[in-house]
Amino acid sequence: MAENTSTNATETRASRKTRVGVVVSDKMQKTVVVAIERRMPHPVYGKMVTRTKKYKAHDEENTAKVGDRVRIQETRPLSKDKRWRVVEIVERAR
C-alpha cells in the first residue's frame, strides 16, 4: 500500500511563480488588476523598453487599493481570467 504524504507531494511540485506589481484597478469584488512592468532591450536597436502586462489576482479581504505595490503568486484557475492571488501588500499607496 502506497501512502500519500503531503510532504512528498510538495517536494516534487515546482515552486510557484511570484511577481511584484502595482494595483491599477480594484473595482471588482475580491479581485484586483495588477500591472507588472519588465524592462528589456529592444531586439534590433538595443534601447531599453518597458513592457507592461496586467494580471487579475484574487484578493480575499479586499484590502489592496489602487496604487499599492503587491506581491502576487501563481495559483490554480479561480475563474476565466484569474490565475494569481495576492500574497502580501509590499507598500501602501500614499
PDB file with one MODEL, atoms N, CA, C and O in Angstrom:
MODEL        1
ATOM      1  N   MET A   1       0.834  -1.185   0.000  1.00  0.00           N
ATOM      2  CA  MET A   1       0.000   0.000   0.000  1.00  0.00           C
ATOM      3  C   MET A   1       0.878   1.246   0.000  1.00  0.00           C
ATOM      4  O   MET A   1       1.752   1.416   0.849  1.00  0.00           O
ATOM      5  N   ALA A   2       0.623   2.099  -0.962  1.00  0.00           N
ATOM      6  CA  ALA A   2       1.379   3.343  -1.058  1.00  0.00           C
ATOM      7  C   ALA A   2       0.688   4.413  -0.220  1.00  0.00           C
ATOM      8  O   ALA A   2      -0.521   4.622  -0.318  1.00  0.00           O
ATOM      9  N   GLU A   3       1.484   5.081   0.603  1.00  0.00           N
ATOM     10  CA  GLU A   3       0.935   6.143   1.431  1.00  0.00           C
ATOM     11  C   GLU A   3       1.108   7.469   0.715  1.00  0.00           C
ATOM     12  O   GLU A   3       2.168   7.754   0.158  1.00  0.00           O
ATOM     13  N   ASN A   4       0.066   8.273   0.735  1.00  0.00           N
ATOM     14  CA  ASN A   4       0.120   9.584   0.104  1.00  0.00           C
ATOM     15  C   ASN A   4       0.459  10.612   1.173  1.00  0.00           C
ATOM     16  O   ASN A   4      -0.402  10.993   1.966  1.00  0.00           O
ATOM     17  N   THR A   5       1.697  11.059   1.197  1.00  0.00           N
ATOM     18  CA  THR A   5       2.101  12.044   2.192  1.00  0.00           C
ATOM     19  C   THR A   5       2.167  13.413   1.538  1.00  0.00           C
ATOM     20  O   THR A   5       2.593  13.551   0.392  1.00  0.00           O
ATOM     21  N   SER A   6       1.744  14.407   2.277  1.00  0.00           N
ATOM     22  CA  SER A   6       1.718  15.762   1.723  1.00  0.00           C
ATOM     23  C   SER A   6       3.131  16.324   1.567  1.00  0.00           C
ATOM     24  O   SER A   6       3.362  17.171   0.704  1.00  0.00           O
ATOM     25  N   THR A   7       4.083  15.865   2.390  1.00  0.00           N
ATOM     26  CA  THR A   7       5.447  16.385   2.274  1.00  0.00           C
ATOM     27  C   THR A   7       6.089  15.920   0.975  1.00  0.00           C
ATOM     28  O   THR A   7       6.850  16.668   0.360  1.00  0.00           O
ATOM     29  N   ASN A   8       5.795  14.706   0.552  1.00  0.00           N
ATOM     30  CA  ASN A   8       6.356  14.201  -0.692  1.00  0.00           C
ATOM     31  C   ASN A   8       5.784  14.954  -1.885  1.00  0.00           C
ATOM     32  O   ASN A   8       6.505  15.233  -2.843  1.00  0.00           O
ATOM     33  N   ALA A   9       4.511  15.283  -1.837  1.00  0.00           N
ATOM     34  CA  ALA A   9       3.871  15.988  -2.944  1.00  0.00           C
ATOM     35  C   ALA A   9       4.437  17.394  -3.095  1.00  0.00           C
ATOM     36  O   ALA A   9       4.601  17.874  -4.216  1.00  0.00           O
ATOM     37  N   THR A  10       4.740  18.064  -1.977  1.00  0.00           N
ATOM     38  CA  THR A  10       5.264  19.421  -2.080  1.00  0.00           C
ATOM     39  C   THR A  10       6.710  19.431  -2.549  1.00  0.00           C
ATOM     40  O   THR A  10       7.150  20.410  -3.151  1.00  0.00           O
ATOM     41  N   GLU A  11       7.446  18.384  -2.292  1.00  0.00           N
ATOM     42  CA  GLU A  11       8.833  18.338  -2.735  1.00  0.00           C
ATOM     43  C   GLU A  11       8.928  18.161  -4.249  1.00  0.00           C
ATOM     44  O   GLU A  11       9.823  18.729  -4.875  1.00  0.00           O
ATOM     45  N   THR A  12       8.029  17.391  -4.846  1.00  0.00           N
ATOM     46  CA  THR A  12       8.102  17.137  -6.278  1.00  0.00           C
ATOM     47  C   THR A  12       7.497  18.270  -7.093  1.00  0.00           C
ATOM     48  O   THR A  12       7.884  18.470  -8.244  1.00  0.00           O
ATOM     49  N   ARG A  13       6.553  19.017  -6.519  1.00  0.00           N
ATOM     50  CA  ARG A  13       5.908  20.090  -7.260  1.00  0.00           C
ATOM     51  C   ARG A  13       6.853  21.284  -7.374  1.00  0.00           C
ATOM     52  O   ARG A  13       7.573  21.617  -6.432  1.00  0.00           O
ATOM     53  N   ALA A  14       6.837  21.918  -8.537  1.00  0.00           N
ATOM     54  CA  ALA A  14       7.696  23.085  -8.747  1.00  0.00           C
ATOM     55  C   ALA A  14       7.204  24.256  -7.906  1.00  0.00           C
ATOM     56  O   ALA A  14       6.018  24.351  -7.589  1.00  0.00           O
ATOM     57  N   SER A  15       8.127  25.146  -7.547  1.00  0.00           N
ATOM     58  CA  SER A  15       7.726  26.305  -6.764  1.00  0.00           C
ATOM     59  C   SER A  15       6.892  27.242  -7.639  1.00  0.00           C
ATOM     60  O   SER A  15       7.127  27.362  -8.841  1.00  0.00           O
ATOM     61  N   ARG A  16       5.932  27.894  -7.024  1.00  0.00           N
ATOM     62  CA  ARG A  16       5.026  28.756  -7.777  1.00  0.00           C
ATOM     63  C   ARG A  16       5.675  30.096  -8.059  1.00  0.00           C
ATOM     64  O   ARG A  16       6.461  30.593  -7.253  1.00  0.00           O
ATOM     65  N   LYS A  17       5.348  30.683  -9.201  1.00  0.00           N
ATOM     66  CA  LYS A  17       5.922  31.965  -9.597  1.00  0.00           C
ATOM     67  C   LYS A  17       5.360  33.077  -8.727  1.00  0.00           C
ATOM     68  O   LYS A  17       4.186  33.051  -8.359  1.00  0.00           O
ATOM     69  N   THR A  18       6.186  34.040  -8.403  1.00  0.00           N
ATOM     70  CA  THR A  18       5.724  35.235  -7.705  1.00  0.00           C
ATOM     71  C   THR A  18       6.181  36.453  -8.487  1.00  0.00           C
ATOM     72  O   THR A  18       7.245  36.439  -9.106  1.00  0.00           O
ATOM     73  N   ARG A  19       5.380  37.503  -8.457  1.00  0.00           N
ATOM     74  CA  ARG A  19       5.684  38.750  -9.136  1.00  0.00           C
ATOM     75  C   ARG A  19       5.310  39.905  -8.212  1.00  0.00           C
ATOM     76  O   ARG A  19       4.456  39.758  -7.338  1.00  0.00           O
ATOM     77  N   VAL A  20       5.953  41.053  -8.410  1.00  0.00           N
ATOM     78  CA  VAL A  20       5.621  42.257  -7.657  1.00  0.00           C
ATOM     79  C   VAL A  20       5.156  43.302  -8.649  1.00  0.00           C
ATOM     80  O   VAL A  20       5.826  43.562  -9.648  1.00  0.00           O
ATOM     81  N   GLY A  21       4.003  43.903  -8.374  1.00  0.00           N
ATOM     82  CA  GLY A  21       3.454  44.898  -9.284  1.00  0.00           C
ATOM     83  C   GLY A  21       2.580  45.901  -8.560  1.00  0.00           C
ATOM     84  O   GLY A  21       2.454  45.865  -7.336  1.00  0.00           O
ATOM     85  N   VAL A  22       1.980  46.793  -9.326  1.00  0.00           N
ATOM     86  CA  VAL A  22       1.160  47.876  -8.783  1.00  0.00           C
ATOM     87  C   VAL A  22      -0.298  47.624  -9.135  1.00  0.00           C
ATOM     88  O   VAL A  22      -0.616  47.265 -10.269  1.00  0.00           O
ATOM     89  N   VAL A  23      -1.184  47.813  -8.161  1.00  0.00           N
ATOM     90  CA  VAL A  23      -2.619  47.642  -8.382  1.00  0.00           C
ATOM     91  C   VAL A  23      -3.117  48.823  -9.213  1.00  0.00           C
ATOM     92  O   VAL A  23      -2.940  49.978  -8.825  1.00  0.00           O
ATOM     93  N   VAL A  24      -3.738  48.532 -10.351  1.00  0.00           N
ATOM     94  CA  VAL A  24      -4.263  49.587 -11.218  1.00  0.00           C
ATOM     95  C   VAL A  24      -5.793  49.657 -11.183  1.00  0.00           C
ATOM     96  O   VAL A  24      -6.374  50.647 -11.630  1.00  0.00           O
ATOM     97  N   SER A  25      -6.449  48.622 -10.657  1.00  0.00           N
ATOM     98  CA  SER A  25      -7.906  48.645 -10.548  1.00  0.00           C
ATOM     99  C   SER A  25      -8.345  47.758  -9.394  1.00  0.00           C
ATOM    100  O   SER A  25      -7.815  46.663  -9.204  1.00  0.00           O
ATOM    101  N   ASP A  26      -9.329  48.243  -8.615  1.00  0.00           N
ATOM    102  CA  ASP A  26      -9.899  47.434  -7.531  1.00  0.00           C
ATOM    103  C   ASP A  26     -11.427  47.513  -7.562  1.00  0.00           C
ATOM    104  O   ASP A  26     -12.081  47.407  -6.524  1.00  0.00           O
ATOM    105  N   LYS A  27     -11.983  47.700  -8.746  1.00  0.00           N
ATOM    106  CA  LYS A  27     -13.430  47.907  -8.872  1.00  0.00           C
ATOM    107  C   LYS A  27     -14.237  46.617  -8.715  1.00  0.00           C
ATOM    108  O   LYS A  27     -15.437  46.672  -8.447  1.00  0.00           O
ATOM    109  N   MET A  28     -13.597  45.462  -8.879  1.00  0.00           N
ATOM    110  CA  MET A  28     -14.316  44.197  -8.776  1.00  0.00           C
ATOM    111  C   MET A  28     -14.308  43.699  -7.336  1.00  0.00           C
ATOM    112  O   MET A  28     -13.487  44.130  -6.527  1.00  0.00           O
ATOM    113  N   GLN A  29     -15.214  42.800  -7.025  1.00  0.00           N
ATOM    114  CA  GLN A  29     -15.261  42.226  -5.693  1.00  0.00           C
ATOM    115  C   GLN A  29     -14.243  41.096  -5.599  1.00  0.00           C
ATOM    116  O   GLN A  29     -14.243  40.173  -6.414  1.00  0.00           O
ATOM    117  N   LYS A  30     -13.376  41.183  -4.591  1.00  0.00           N
ATOM    118  CA  LYS A  30     -12.348  40.171  -4.310  1.00  0.00           C
ATOM    119  C   LYS A  30     -11.364  39.966  -5.459  1.00  0.00           C
ATOM    120  O   LYS A  30     -10.722  38.919  -5.547  1.00  0.00           O
ATOM    121  N   THR A  31     -11.243  40.958  -6.340  1.00  0.00           N
ATOM    122  CA  THR A  31     -10.316  40.872  -7.466  1.00  0.00           C
ATOM    123  C   THR A  31      -9.636  42.215  -7.655  1.00  0.00           C
ATOM    124  O   THR A  31     -10.277  43.263  -7.569  1.00  0.00           O
ATOM    125  N   VAL A  32      -8.335  42.180  -7.914  1.00  0.00           N
ATOM    126  CA  VAL A  32      -7.601  43.396  -8.270  1.00  0.00           C
ATOM    127  C   VAL A  32      -6.858  43.133  -9.568  1.00  0.00           C
ATOM    128  O   VAL A  32      -6.512  41.994  -9.879  1.00  0.00           O
ATOM    129  N   VAL A  33      -6.616  44.203 -10.328  1.00  0.00           N
ATOM    130  CA  VAL A  33      -5.813  44.104 -11.543  1.00  0.00           C
ATOM    131  C   VAL A  33      -4.433  44.661 -11.202  1.00  0.00           C
ATOM    132  O   VAL A  33      -4.302  45.798 -10.749  1.00  0.00           O
ATOM    133  N   VAL A  34      -3.406  43.839 -11.428  1.00  0.00           N
ATOM    134  CA  VAL A  34      -2.039  44.208 -11.075  1.00  0.00           C
ATOM    135  C   VAL A  34      -1.224  44.342 -12.354  1.00  0.00           C
ATOM    136  O   VAL A  34      -1.225  43.444 -13.197  1.00  0.00           O
ATOM    137  N   ALA A  35      -0.527  45.470 -12.497  1.00  0.00           N
ATOM    138  CA  ALA A  35       0.329  45.713 -13.656  1.00  0.00           C
ATOM    139  C   ALA A  35       1.763  45.365 -13.277  1.00  0.00           C
ATOM    140  O   ALA A  35       2.305  45.885 -12.302  1.00  0.00           O
ATOM    141  N   ILE A  36       2.366  44.480 -14.061  1.00  0.00           N
ATOM    142  CA  ILE A  36       3.752  44.067 -13.864  1.00  0.00           C
ATOM    143  C   ILE A  36       4.584  44.686 -14.973  1.00  0.00           C
ATOM    144  O   ILE A  36       4.293  44.493 -16.154  1.00  0.00           O
ATOM    145  N   GLU A  37       5.620  45.432 -14.598  1.00  0.00           N
ATOM    146  CA  GLU A  37       6.498  46.046 -15.585  1.00  0.00           C
ATOM    147  C   GLU A  37       7.813  45.291 -15.636  1.00  0.00           C
ATOM    148  O   GLU A  37       8.366  44.915 -14.603  1.00  0.00           O
ATOM    149  N   ARG A  38       8.308  45.072 -16.847  1.00  0.00           N
ATOM    150  CA  ARG A  38       9.635  44.478 -17.008  1.00  0.00           C
ATOM    151  C   ARG A  38      10.371  45.246 -18.090  1.00  0.00           C
ATOM    152  O   ARG A  38       9.784  45.653 -19.092  1.00  0.00           O
ATOM    153  N   ARG A  39      11.665  45.438 -17.874  1.00  0.00           N
ATOM    154  CA  ARG A  39      12.487  46.194 -18.816  1.00  0.00           C
ATOM    155  C   ARG A  39      13.353  45.220 -19.591  1.00  0.00           C
ATOM    156  O   ARG A  39      13.986  44.332 -19.019  1.00  0.00           O
ATOM    157  N   MET A  40      13.371  45.402 -20.911  1.00  0.00           N
ATOM    158  CA  MET A  40      14.142  44.515 -21.770  1.00  0.00           C
ATOM    159  C   MET A  40      14.718  45.324 -22.922  1.00  0.00           C
ATOM    160  O   MET A  40      14.142  46.343 -23.302  1.00  0.00           O
ATOM    161  N   PRO A  41      15.840  44.891 -23.483  1.00  0.00           N
ATOM    162  CA  PRO A  41      16.387  45.617 -24.622  1.00  0.00           C
ATOM    163  C   PRO A  41      15.567  45.353 -25.885  1.00  0.00           C
ATOM    164  O   PRO A  41      15.074  44.246 -26.100  1.00  0.00           O
ATOM    165  N   HIS A  42      15.433  46.380 -26.710  1.00  0.00           N
ATOM    166  CA  HIS A  42      14.756  46.225 -27.991  1.00  0.00           C
ATOM    167  C   HIS A  42      15.543  45.228 -28.840  1.00  0.00           C
ATOM    168  O   HIS A  42      16.771  45.300 -28.878  1.00  0.00           O
ATOM    169  N   PRO A  43      14.867  44.299 -29.521  1.00  0.00           N
ATOM    170  CA  PRO A  43      15.588  43.244 -30.249  1.00  0.00           C
ATOM    171  C   PRO A  43      16.516  43.762 -31.343  1.00  0.00           C
ATOM    172  O   PRO A  43      17.534  43.128 -31.622  1.00  0.00           O
ATOM    173  N   VAL A  44      16.197  44.895 -31.970  1.00  0.00           N
ATOM    174  CA  VAL A  44      17.024  45.414 -33.061  1.00  0.00           C
ATOM    175  C   VAL A  44      17.929  46.542 -32.586  1.00  0.00           C
ATOM    176  O   VAL A  44      19.131  46.534 -32.853  1.00  0.00           O
ATOM    177  N   TYR A  45      17.346  47.526 -31.870  1.00  0.00           N
ATOM    178  CA  TYR A  45      18.074  48.746 -31.569  1.00  0.00           C
ATOM    179  C   TYR A  45      18.806  48.727 -30.230  1.00  0.00           C
ATOM    180  O   TYR A  45      19.690  49.553 -30.001  1.00  0.00           O
ATOM    181  N   GLY A  46      18.455  47.805 -29.348  1.00  0.00           N
ATOM    182  CA  GLY A  46      19.174  47.681 -28.090  1.00  0.00           C
ATOM    183  C   GLY A  46      18.732  48.640 -27.004  1.00  0.00           C
ATOM    184  O   GLY A  46      19.166  48.502 -25.860  1.00  0.00           O
ATOM    185  N   LYS A  47      17.876  49.615 -27.322  1.00  0.00           N
ATOM    186  CA  LYS A  47      17.388  50.551 -26.313  1.00  0.00           C
ATOM    187  C   LYS A  47      16.470  49.823 -25.331  1.00  0.00           C
ATOM    188  O   LYS A  47      15.699  48.948 -25.724  1.00  0.00           O
ATOM    189  N   MET A  48      16.559  50.190 -24.053  1.00  0.00           N
ATOM    190  CA  MET A  48      15.721  49.555 -23.043  1.00  0.00           C
ATOM    191  C   MET A  48      14.276  50.031 -23.203  1.00  0.00           C
ATOM    192  O   MET A  48      14.008  51.232 -23.216  1.00  0.00           O
ATOM    193  N   VAL A  49      13.359  49.085 -23.322  1.00  0.00           N
ATOM    194  CA  VAL A  49      11.941  49.406 -23.430  1.00  0.00           C
ATOM    195  C   VAL A  49      11.211  48.735 -22.281  1.00  0.00           C
ATOM    196  O   VAL A  49      11.633  47.688 -21.790  1.00  0.00           O
ATOM    197  N   THR A  50      10.108  49.350 -21.853  1.00  0.00           N
ATOM    198  CA  THR A  50       9.322  48.833 -20.746  1.00  0.00           C
ATOM    199  C   THR A  50       8.119  48.090 -21.296  1.00  0.00           C
ATOM    200  O   THR A  50       7.355  48.639 -22.090  1.00  0.00           O
ATOM    201  N   ARG A  51       7.950  46.864 -20.886  1.00  0.00           N
ATOM    202  CA  ARG A  51       6.789  46.062 -21.259  1.00  0.00           C
ATOM    203  C   ARG A  51       5.904  45.909 -20.027  1.00  0.00           C
ATOM    204  O   ARG A  51       6.392  45.586 -18.944  1.00  0.00           O
ATOM    205  N   THR A  52       4.610  46.141 -20.191  1.00  0.00           N
ATOM    206  CA  THR A  52       3.666  46.044 -19.093  1.00  0.00           C
ATOM    207  C   THR A  52       2.646  44.957 -19.402  1.00  0.00           C
ATOM    208  O   THR A  52       2.115  44.886 -20.510  1.00  0.00           O
ATOM    209  N   LYS A  53       2.379  44.116 -18.415  1.00  0.00           N
ATOM    210  CA  LYS A  53       1.348  43.097 -18.551  1.00  0.00           C
ATOM    211  C   LYS A  53       0.448  43.168 -17.328  1.00  0.00           C
ATOM    212  O   LYS A  53       0.919  43.365 -16.207  1.00  0.00           O
ATOM    213  N   LYS A  54      -0.847  43.006 -17.553  1.00  0.00           N
ATOM    214  CA  LYS A  54      -1.799  43.082 -16.453  1.00  0.00           C
ATOM    215  C   LYS A  54      -2.304  41.692 -16.102  1.00  0.00           C
ATOM    216  O   LYS A  54      -2.608  40.887 -16.982  1.00  0.00           O
ATOM    217  N   TYR A  55      -2.390  41.422 -14.810  1.00  0.00           N
ATOM    218  CA  TYR A  55      -2.897  40.153 -14.301  1.00  0.00           C
ATOM    219  C   TYR A  55      -4.057  40.436 -13.361  1.00  0.00           C
ATOM    220  O   TYR A  55      -4.028  41.407 -12.605  1.00  0.00           O
ATOM    221  N   LYS A  56      -5.080  39.587 -13.408  1.00  0.00           N
ATOM    222  CA  LYS A  56      -6.155  39.661 -12.423  1.00  0.00           C
ATOM    223  C   LYS A  56      -5.788  38.729 -11.280  1.00  0.00           C
ATOM    224  O   LYS A  56      -5.472  37.559 -11.494  1.00  0.00           O
ATOM    225  N   ALA A  57      -5.832  39.261 -10.062  1.00  0.00           N
ATOM    226  CA  ALA A  57      -5.417  38.497  -8.888  1.00  0.00           C
ATOM    227  C   ALA A  57      -6.528  38.488  -7.852  1.00  0.00           C
ATOM    228  O   ALA A  57      -7.263  39.464  -7.704  1.00  0.00           O
ATOM    229  N   HIS A  58      -6.642  37.381  -7.142  1.00  0.00           N
ATOM    230  CA  HIS A  58      -7.667  37.204  -6.115  1.00  0.00           C
ATOM    231  C   HIS A  58      -7.218  37.881  -4.833  1.00  0.00           C
ATOM    232  O   HIS A  58      -6.121  37.624  -4.336  1.00  0.00           O
ATOM    233  N   ASP A  59      -8.075  38.753  -4.294  1.00  0.00           N
ATOM    234  CA  ASP A  59      -7.805  39.460  -3.039  1.00  0.00           C
ATOM    235  C   ASP A  59      -8.969  39.175  -2.106  1.00  0.00           C
ATOM    236  O   ASP A  59      -9.994  39.854  -2.162  1.00  0.00           O
ATOM    237  N   GLU A  60      -8.815  38.184  -1.258  1.00  0.00           N
ATOM    238  CA  GLU A  60      -9.923  37.659  -0.453  1.00  0.00           C
ATOM    239  C   GLU A  60     -10.550  38.726   0.451  1.00  0.00           C
ATOM    240  O   GLU A  60     -11.775  38.792   0.553  1.00  0.00           O
ATOM    241  N   GLU A  61      -9.741  39.557   1.106  1.00  0.00           N
ATOM    242  CA  GLU A  61     -10.276  40.532   2.070  1.00  0.00           C
ATOM    243  C   GLU A  61     -10.541  41.899   1.460  1.00  0.00           C
ATOM    244  O   GLU A  61     -10.962  42.809   2.175  1.00  0.00           O
ATOM    245  N   ASN A  62     -10.311  42.073   0.173  1.00  0.00           N
ATOM    246  CA  ASN A  62     -10.466  43.381  -0.483  1.00  0.00           C
ATOM    247  C   ASN A  62      -9.623  44.456   0.201  1.00  0.00           C
ATOM    248  O   ASN A  62     -10.092  45.578   0.394  1.00  0.00           O
ATOM    249  N   THR A  63      -8.382  44.123   0.571  1.00  0.00           N
ATOM    250  CA  THR A  63      -7.531  45.068   1.288  1.00  0.00           C
ATOM    251  C   THR A  63      -6.666  45.902   0.351  1.00  0.00           C
ATOM    252  O   THR A  63      -6.292  47.018   0.711  1.00  0.00           O
ATOM    253  N   ALA A  64      -6.337  45.405  -0.828  1.00  0.00           N
ATOM    254  CA  ALA A  64      -5.461  46.132  -1.752  1.00  0.00           C
ATOM    255  C   ALA A  64      -6.248  47.230  -2.460  1.00  0.00           C
ATOM    256  O   ALA A  64      -7.360  47.008  -2.940  1.00  0.00           O
ATOM    257  N   LYS A  65      -5.652  48.413  -2.513  1.00  0.00           N
ATOM    258  CA  LYS A  65      -6.277  49.566  -3.172  1.00  0.00           C
ATOM    259  C   LYS A  65      -5.400  50.025  -4.327  1.00  0.00           C
ATOM    260  O   LYS A  65      -4.258  49.585  -4.454  1.00  0.00           O
ATOM    261  N   VAL A  66      -5.928  50.906  -5.168  1.00  0.00           N
ATOM    262  CA  VAL A  66      -5.199  51.404  -6.335  1.00  0.00           C
ATOM    263  C   VAL A  66      -3.926  52.105  -5.878  1.00  0.00           C
ATOM    264  O   VAL A  66      -3.957  52.934  -4.968  1.00  0.00           O
ATOM    265  N   GLY A  67      -2.816  51.771  -6.507  1.00  0.00           N
ATOM    266  CA  GLY A  67      -1.536  52.382  -6.182  1.00  0.00           C
ATOM    267  C   GLY A  67      -0.680  51.551  -5.245  1.00  0.00           C
ATOM    268  O   GLY A  67       0.516  51.809  -5.117  1.00  0.00           O
ATOM    269  N   ASP A  68      -1.264  50.560  -4.588  1.00  0.00           N
ATOM    270  CA  ASP A  68      -0.487  49.704  -3.689  1.00  0.00           C
ATOM    271  C   ASP A  68       0.457  48.817  -4.485  1.00  0.00           C
ATOM    272  O   ASP A  68       0.117  48.352  -5.573  1.00  0.00           O
ATOM    273  N   ARG A  69       1.652  48.585  -3.932  1.00  0.00           N
ATOM    274  CA  ARG A  69       2.581  47.625  -4.521  1.00  0.00           C
ATOM    275  C   ARG A  69       2.339  46.290  -3.820  1.00  0.00           C
ATOM    276  O   ARG A  69       2.459  46.198  -2.598  1.00  0.00           O
ATOM    277  N   VAL A  70       1.996  45.252  -4.595  1.00  0.00           N
ATOM    278  CA  VAL A  70       1.627  43.957  -4.018  1.00  0.00           C
ATOM    279  C   VAL A  70       2.468  42.839  -4.611  1.00  0.00           C
ATOM    280  O   VAL A  70       3.000  42.956  -5.714  1.00  0.00           O
ATOM    281  N   ARG A  71       2.576  41.750  -3.852  1.00  0.00           N
ATOM    282  CA  ARG A  71       3.226  40.535  -4.340  1.00  0.00           C
ATOM    283  C   ARG A  71       2.117  39.537  -4.662  1.00  0.00           C
ATOM    284  O   ARG A  71       1.269  39.244  -3.819  1.00  0.00           O
ATOM    285  N   ILE A  72       2.132  39.010  -5.906  1.00  0.00           N
ATOM    286  CA  ILE A  72       1.124  38.029  -6.305  1.00  0.00           C
ATOM    287  C   ILE A  72       1.812  36.696  -6.569  1.00  0.00           C
ATOM    288  O   ILE A  72       2.990  36.643  -6.923  1.00  0.00           O
ATOM    289  N   GLN A  73       1.049  35.623  -6.388  1.00  0.00           N
ATOM    290  CA  GLN A  73       1.589  34.274  -6.563  1.00  0.00           C
ATOM    291  C   GLN A  73       0.673  33.476  -7.475  1.00  0.00           C
ATOM    292  O   GLN A  73      -0.550  33.607  -7.431  1.00  0.00           O
ATOM    293  N   GLU A  74       1.289  32.656  -8.293  1.00  0.00           N
ATOM    294  CA  GLU A  74       0.556  31.793  -9.207  1.00  0.00           C
ATOM    295  C   GLU A  74      -0.280  30.790  -8.408  1.00  0.00           C
ATOM    296  O   GLU A  74       0.145  30.316  -7.355  1.00  0.00           O
ATOM    297  N   THR A  75      -1.469  30.474  -8.918  1.00  0.00           N
ATOM    298  CA  THR A  75      -2.337  29.517  -8.235  1.00  0.00           C
ATOM    299  C   THR A  75      -3.197  28.802  -9.269  1.00  0.00           C
ATOM    300  O   THR A  75      -3.065  29.041 -10.469  1.00  0.00           O
ATOM    301  N   ARG A  76      -4.062  27.941  -8.805  1.00  0.00           N
ATOM    302  CA  ARG A  76      -4.946  27.226  -9.729  1.00  0.00           C
ATOM    303  C   ARG A  76      -5.927  28.216 -10.343  1.00  0.00           C
ATOM    304  O   ARG A  76      -6.128  29.295  -9.785  1.00  0.00           O
ATOM    305  N   PRO A  77      -6.542  27.882 -11.474  1.00  0.00           N
ATOM    306  CA  PRO A  77      -7.518  28.802 -12.064  1.00  0.00           C
ATOM    307  C   PRO A  77      -8.704  29.025 -11.132  1.00  0.00           C
ATOM    308  O   PRO A  77      -9.361  28.075 -10.708  1.00  0.00           O
ATOM    309  N   LEU A  78      -8.969  30.288 -10.818  1.00  0.00           N
ATOM    310  CA  LEU A  78     -10.082  30.640  -9.946  1.00  0.00           C
ATOM    311  C   LEU A  78     -11.291  31.109 -10.733  1.00  0.00           C
ATOM    312  O   LEU A  78     -12.418  31.042 -10.242  1.00  0.00           O
ATOM    313  N   SER A  79     -11.066  31.583 -11.953  1.00  0.00           N
ATOM    314  CA  SER A  79     -12.154  31.982 -12.844  1.00  0.00           C
ATOM    315  C   SER A  79     -11.593  31.959 -14.259  1.00  0.00           C
ATOM    316  O   SER A  79     -10.511  31.421 -14.494  1.00  0.00           O
ATOM    317  N   LYS A  80     -12.326  32.541 -15.199  1.00  0.00           N
ATOM    318  CA  LYS A  80     -11.863  32.542 -16.587  1.00  0.00           C
ATOM    319  C   LYS A  80     -10.516  33.243 -16.732  1.00  0.00           C
ATOM    320  O   LYS A  80      -9.657  32.772 -17.477  1.00  0.00           O
ATOM    321  N   ASP A  81     -10.320  34.349 -16.039  1.00  0.00           N
ATOM    322  CA  ASP A  81      -9.103  35.146 -16.190  1.00  0.00           C
ATOM    323  C   ASP A  81      -8.163  35.101 -14.990  1.00  0.00           C
ATOM    324  O   ASP A  81      -6.987  35.436 -15.128  1.00  0.00           O
ATOM    325  N   LYS A  82      -8.651  34.695 -13.810  1.00  0.00           N
ATOM    326  CA  LYS A  82      -7.822  34.760 -12.594  1.00  0.00           C
ATOM    327  C   LYS A  82      -7.016  33.490 -12.387  1.00  0.00           C
ATOM    328  O   LYS A  82      -7.569  32.402 -12.233  1.00  0.00           O
ATOM    329  N   ARG A  83      -5.682  33.650 -12.388  1.00  0.00           N
ATOM    330  CA  ARG A  83      -4.777  32.546 -12.075  1.00  0.00           C
ATOM    331  C   ARG A  83      -3.740  32.957 -11.045  1.00  0.00           C
ATOM    332  O   ARG A  83      -2.764  32.237 -10.835  1.00  0.00           O
ATOM    333  N   TRP A  84      -3.929  34.102 -10.396  1.00  0.00           N
ATOM    334  CA  TRP A  84      -2.987  34.640  -9.419  1.00  0.00           C
ATOM    335  C   TRP A  84      -3.747  35.036  -8.170  1.00  0.00           C
ATOM    336  O   TRP A  84      -4.957  35.261  -8.216  1.00  0.00           O
ATOM    337  N   ARG A  85      -3.029  35.122  -7.037  1.00  0.00           N
ATOM    338  CA  ARG A  85      -3.643  35.612  -5.809  1.00  0.00           C
ATOM    339  C   ARG A  85      -2.670  36.549  -5.108  1.00  0.00           C
ATOM    340  O   ARG A  85      -1.454  36.410  -5.235  1.00  0.00           O
ATOM    341  N   VAL A  86      -3.217  37.496  -4.375  1.00  0.00           N
ATOM    342  CA  VAL A  86      -2.400  38.465  -3.652  1.00  0.00           C
ATOM    343  C   VAL A  86      -1.851  37.786  -2.402  1.00  0.00           C
ATOM    344  O   VAL A  86      -2.612  37.289  -1.571  1.00  0.00           O
ATOM    345  N   VAL A  87      -0.518  37.767  -2.273  1.00  0.00           N
ATOM    346  CA  VAL A  87       0.129  37.160  -1.115  1.00  0.00           C
ATOM    347  C   VAL A  87       0.303  38.196  -0.017  1.00  0.00           C
ATOM    348  O   VAL A  87      -0.030  37.940   1.140  1.00  0.00           O
ATOM    349  N   GLU A  88       0.827  39.375  -0.376  1.00  0.00           N
ATOM    350  CA  GLU A  88       1.046  40.418   0.622  1.00  0.00           C
ATOM    351  C   GLU A  88       1.048  41.781  -0.059  1.00  0.00           C
ATOM    352  O   GLU A  88       1.274  41.899  -1.264  1.00  0.00           O
ATOM    353  N   ILE A  89       0.791  42.800   0.745  1.00  0.00           N
ATOM    354  CA  ILE A  89       0.909  44.174   0.279  1.00  0.00           C
ATOM    355  C   ILE A  89       2.284  44.661   0.700  1.00  0.00           C
ATOM    356  O   ILE A  89       2.556  44.835   1.887  1.00  0.00           O
ATOM    357  N   VAL A  90       3.145  44.879  -0.280  1.00  0.00           N
ATOM    358  CA  VAL A  90       4.527  45.261  -0.002  1.00  0.00           C
ATOM    359  C   VAL A  90       4.589  46.715   0.469  1.00  0.00           C
ATOM    360  O   VAL A  90       5.284  47.028   1.436  1.00  0.00           O
ATOM    361  N   GLU A  91       3.857  47.607  -0.220  1.00  0.00           N
ATOM    362  CA  GLU A  91       3.901  49.026   0.103  1.00  0.00           C
ATOM    363  C   GLU A  91       2.542  49.645  -0.188  1.00  0.00           C
ATOM    364  O   GLU A  91       1.963  49.427  -1.252  1.00  0.00           O
ATOM    365  N   ARG A  92       2.038  50.423   0.775  1.00  0.00           N
ATOM    366  CA  ARG A  92       0.759  51.096   0.592  1.00  0.00           C
ATOM    367  C   ARG A  92       0.923  52.348  -0.264  1.00  0.00           C
ATOM    368  O   ARG A  92       1.983  52.975  -0.269  1.00  0.00           O
ATOM    369  N   ALA A  93      -0.134  52.703  -0.985  1.00  0.00           N
ATOM    370  CA  ALA A  93      -0.113  53.940  -1.783  1.00  0.00           C
ATOM    371  C   ALA A  93      -0.164  55.132  -0.839  1.00  0.00           C
ATOM    372  O   ALA A  93      -0.794  55.077   0.217  1.00  0.00           O
ATOM    373  N   ARG A  94       0.504  56.200  -1.230  1.00  0.00           N
ATOM    374  CA  ARG A  94       0.485  57.413  -0.387  1.00  0.00           C
ATOM    375  C   ARG A  94      -0.595  58.361  -0.845  1.00  0.00           C
ATOM    376  O   ARG A  94      -0.764  59.432  -0.261  1.00  0.00           O
TER     377      ARG A  94
ENDMDL
END
